[in-house]
C-alpha cells in the first residue's frame, strides 16, 4: 500500500487543524503540511484536497484583497465539528499504530 493512501485522511485533518489556527493560501498550506509530514506532495495534490474540503463545507476560500489574486482558506464551523468528531477515533488509531510500529521493529 502506498504511503500516500495511508496519509490522505490524516492530511485532511492536518489541514483543518492548521486552518483552525490561521487562515492561509494553498501554497503556504502545502509547505506547512510537507514540513510536518516530511514528504513532498505530488504537484497539485494540495489543491485537490482543498477543493474536496471546500466542497464538503469544511473550509471556505475567499480571494485575498491584498492586491494579489490569491485564494485564502479558513475553516468553517462544520470543519471544526468534523475535526472534533475525530478526536476519539484518532486516539484509538494512535494506540494501534504505536503497537504496529513496535511489532514491526521486532521483525527480524
Secondary structure, DSSP 4 states (H G I P E B T S, - for coil): --HHHHHHHHHHHHHHHHHHH--EEHHHHHHHHHHHHTSPPPTTHHHHHHHHHHHTTSEEEEE--SSS--EEEEE-HHHHHHHHHTHHHHHHHHHHHHHHHHHHHT--
